[in-house]
Structures are given as structure tokens and as C-alpha cells.
Amino acid sequence: MRAFVQHGLPAMRFVLSVLIGALWVAPLYANEPTPAAPLTERQMDEITVVAGYQPGPGLWRVSKGEHEMWVLATISPLPKRMQWAADEVKTVIMESEEVIAQPSVKFEFDRGVFGMMMLVPSAMGARKNPDKETLQDQLPPALYQRWLVQKKKFMGRDRSVEKYRPIFAANELFDAVMDDLDLSYKAVVWPVVEKSAKKLKRTITEPVVTLKIDDTKGKLKAFKETELDDVACLESTISLLETELDVLKARANAWATGDVDTLKTMTLNERASSCTNAFLNSSLMKNSPLANVQQQVAATWLKSATTALEKNQSTLAILSLSQVLDSRNYLSALKAQGYAIEAPGESLAEPDSETEREPETADASAP
């Protein structure tokens, strides 16, 4: 869960990335309800990533009576050279009693910092295929040729990645693309929001799910020996690079310039779900605390949000775009509890009067 996993030293970060596999890769794109119209070849050639001060999108409003919560939806990656002009959000913070951060996962290990550092060599080895096969051995010939084209384009002559599992090769390849697109995973929203909230001495609530990882060494060993059905992850990543890079740039631009209508309609391939499923469906996930982490995160956020809505006149919350627009999004869960939802630029959406049953737990996938 890129940017949503709390951790410390780089050594611990790398060990953690191996332990939770594809869950470390943030779900970049939600299965949004209406696909975007395909970009023409001319439109794609003209797309330049924006820079400088940009307003960002408007806010969703959740309300019941005199209580309201404003929601800023974020995406990642964003334009590398933009600065977010957060005037609207700063005004909301000034008028609010509380700010709710994007939900996150915190890991507690059975080893101290030194012990975690000692596991780094083992963690690095876990990226490789357990049977010493190369990507050429694992991938269908046609897919391997597509891989070579993209690897040469974005990674040069790097041979080490040929020994990686497909899911890790996919992540290395995708990360290498970001500089070429002038995009970045660097946090843009939260540093500004947190600084403003602290300056105004507003309550900051961080919905956190804490997971205890026991027998870290043993789990690393088990991961190294576990086969993953992750070829689809690499294939979907390659497909995205072949056909949708300009959509990725256009989506980042839409967030930066505040074009919410475009954000609502832009969808990309299901890279995130295929990569996440490779890990979630593995034997390693049986009886794992990570098995239902998405549901835990959603329930934790929903509790924080309803508590704030009940006690505050105004609250600001940060969520990912998928947590706002996905088919099982967090705001739908609030609407089912009787809250009205208003999207930026839209008229008030009243709650369904017949919806009095307990809402389904929202999915916690994040872009």
C-alpha cells in the first residue's frame, strides 16, 4: 500500500514490501463506472504534464442536519513539477474542528530495528523465483518479447530483474516509467493538510489498522518458497505501458487542474487487481492477518468518520479517488447510514429512504 503503510527505516520498508507482496503496490486505478472515451492519436501526442501552481479538485460533501464532512479525493502518481494551491482546503480546515487522514496500516514486528536489518539479505532474495527460473522460463514467448521491448525502453540493459518473480519485475518496470512521464509518487496532499491543521491546532485523527507480524524470519522463508500466479500482473503492467501511458498523464493532469468530470470517467486496465490477487490468492495468505486487511481498514475509517460527523459541525477527510468512486466506496456506506452526499459541482444527493439495512463494508483499495 504505497504511501499508506506506516514504517520506519529503509531496511524495514524493504522487508515489509516482500512480506506483503502485491499489497505494497497501491491500487492505482479503481473500476470506475463509466470508461473514458479513447484518446485519439493526436490528443495523446499533445498531452503535456502540467507544472506550477494547480488548484486540485473540488471537495465532496457529506452531511446530515447541521453536521458536515468535506472529502478531498487524491490519486497517485501526480505531476512531478506541480505545486498544489490548497486555498479551498485550507479554508475548510480553518472552519473545521477535525481533520481525518487517509486510512493506513501499521505493522508491528517481532524483531527490533537491528533484527530487521539482519533480514534484508533474505528479503532481497525473496524477490527472485524460488526455483531459480528466469522470466524467459516463466513467460509465454510472445509476452516475454513484449517485456523485452518495455524493459529496453525504460530500464536499459538491467539484467538482474530477469531473475525476479513477475510481480516484482512488474513493479520495477512501472517505477522506472515515472521519470519518463514527469510524474511522481511523492506525497503532495497530506504534508500541506497536516501542516495547516497543526498550525490551527485542529484535531488530527489517523485511522490506523495495526497488524502484528510474528515469526518474521519464518514468513520470509515461506514467501521465498511460495509460488505465485503472477504472470497476469506483469502482462497487465505491460499492456498499460503499451496503450495507456497518455491516459495516465491525462488523469494526473485532471486531478491537478480540478477537472472532476474527467476524473470520474477515466479508467485504466486492471493492473492493480491482477497484481494484488496474485498475492491474496496464494497459499501464504491462509490464516494471515493480511487476508481481510482491506475490510479492516474500511471499517476503521468508517468509525472515525461517523464519530466526527456526530460530534463536529465541520470535518475534513482525505481519501483516495477509488475510496470515493469505486462501486463499494466509503461514501456509499455513509449514504446507507442516512447521510447526504454531494459531489463537486453537483446538486445534493439525498440518502435512500429505503436503505435502513446495515451497509456492506466498503473496499479499501487505494490510487
DACOR-V540699 format. One record per residue. N is the residue number from 1. D_FIRST is the distance of its C-alpha to the first C-alpha in whole Angstrom. Layout:
n/d_first
N/D_FIRST
N/D_FIRST
//
This chain:
n/d_first
1/0
2/4
3/6
4/5
5/6
6/10
7/11
8/15
9/16
10/15
11/17
12/14
13/11
14/13
15/14
16/10
17/9
18/12
19/12
20/9
21/10
22/8
23/5
24/4
25/5
26/4
27/8
28/10
29/13
30/14
31/17
32/20
33/23
34/25
35/25
36/26
37/29
38/29
39/29
40/33
41/33
42/35
43/32
44/29
45/32
46/32
47/28
48/28
49/25
50/26
51/26
52/28
53/28
54/26
55/26
56/23
57/23
58/25
59/24
60/24
61/26
62/26
63/29
64/32
65/35
66/35
67/31
68/29
69/25
70/24
71/20
72/19
73/16
74/14
75/13
76/12
77/13
78/16
79/20
80/20
81/24
82/23
83/24
84/23
85/26
86/25
87/28
88/28
89/25
90/27
91/30
92/28
93/26
94/30
95/31
96/29
97/28
98/25
99/21
100/18
101/15
102/12
103/11
104/8
105/8
106/11
107/12
108/16
109/17
110/21
111/22
112/22
113/21
114/24
115/23
116/20
117/21
118/23
119/21
120/20
121/22
122/21
123/18
124/19
125/21
126/18
127/17
128/21
129/22
130/24
131/27
132/27
133/27
134/27
135/25
136/28
137/29
138/26
139/26
140/29
141/31
142/31
143/27
144/27
145/30
146/27
147/25
148/27
149/28
150/24
151/24
152/27
153/27
154/23
155/23
156/27
157/29
158/26
159/27
160/24
161/22
162/24
163/24
164/20
165/19
166/18
167/14
168/14
169/17
170/15
171/13
172/15
173/17
174/15
175/14
176/18
177/19
178/17
179/20
180/23
181/22
182/22
183/18
184/16
185/12
186/14
187/13
188/16
189/17
190/16
191/18
192/21
193/20
194/20
195/23
196/25
197/24
198/25
199/28
200/30
201/29
202/27
203/25
204/21
205/19
206/16
207/15
208/13
209/13
210/14
211/14
212/16
213/16
214/20
215/21
216/19
217/21
218/22
219/19
220/18
221/22
222/21
223/18
224/20
225/23
226/21
227/21
228/19
229/20
230/18
231/20
232/19
233/16
234/18
235/21
236/18
237/17
238/21
239/22
240/20
241/21
242/24
243/25
244/22
245/21
246/24
247/22
248/19
249/21
250/23
251/20
252/19
253/23
254/23
255/20
256/22
257/26
258/25
259/26
260/24
261/26
262/25
263/21
264/22
265/24
266/22
267/20
268/19
269/18
270/16
271/14
272/11
273/13
274/15
275/12
276/10
277/14
278/15
279/13
280/13
281/17
282/18
283/20
284/18
285/16
286/20
287/20
288/16
289/15
290/12
291/14
292/14
293/11
294/10
295/14
296/14
297/12
298/14
299/17
300/16
301/16
302/19
303/21
304/20
305/21
306/24
307/25
308/25
309/27
310/30
311/30
312/30
313/32
314/29
315/25
316/22
317/19
318/16
319/13
320/12
321/14
322/13
323/14
324/17
325/18
326/17
327/20
328/18
329/17
330/17
331/21
332/22
333/22
334/24
335/26
336/27
337/28
338/30
339/29
340/30
341/27
342/28
343/26
344/27
345/30
346/31
347/33
348/33
349/31
350/33
351/31
352/33
353/36
354/36
355/32
356/33
357/31
358/28
359/25
360/22
361/19
362/17
363/14
364/10
365/9
366/7
367/9
//
